[in-house]
């Protein structure tokens, strides 16, 4: 595996790469040909009992890196104080970066991009964290997603990488067929680089179901060399967005956030330790 700086070895994986899509019911996503193909690969597994924690979008993104929704019930611009996942990662010297499609850069904090709404702040939880957006060094790690290919080519992809497609590619303003056509064309070439993929756990998920209210079940899956080969490709353990932080904490033996991450279940059942 290649990455920026010193590698901090993890219990299950050395790199975690999250990509998140939008507003799709589980029953719809699980039937998608490309998502189905990914879960049925030797190193793929479906998390068939995974749930979002709220409607609409933003509280689910916040939950992944903060361990709480803070009671947020809308997509307004919030400035969140207190410890977040970045604090835990940096305490252990683990590199991180947030890749945002169409992000204007320079710690941009407005709701949408200056020319259109392809970039949406509500889908970027890092910019809502006060101790990130008030710190120029940290805020510089929120980057336009075009930098990912450069980072792959220069062996500098961090150990924790969070990728948010724009509102066309994530299905928010389009549909699942459009998003998965984009995803396949974007993802498959990257999977051919063993230096990028070796001991990298890819986590593919959605923010919330299209149907409002309960149960808010969403498609989520794991892919990569850390997944046990030839399992039945289905983990029906109950997970939520709070499981993201818990999984990261357990893998690198981090402190916890002291919120819902403490009682969440990490999705490590079928990973190689």
Protein Blocks (a to p, Z undefined) as FASTA:
>chain_A
ZZehjddddfkbmbdcddddehiafklmmmpmklmmmmmpmkbccdfbbccfbdcfklmm
mmmmnopaklpabfbdcddedjdfklmmmmnopacddddehiagjoiabfbdfkbckbcf
klmmklmpmklmmmmklmmmpccfklmmmmmmnopacfbdcddddfklnommmcfklmmm
mmmmmmmmmmmmmklmgopacddddfbdfbgcjehiacdddedjklcghiahiafbdcdf
klmmmmmmmmnopacehiaklmpccdfklccZZ
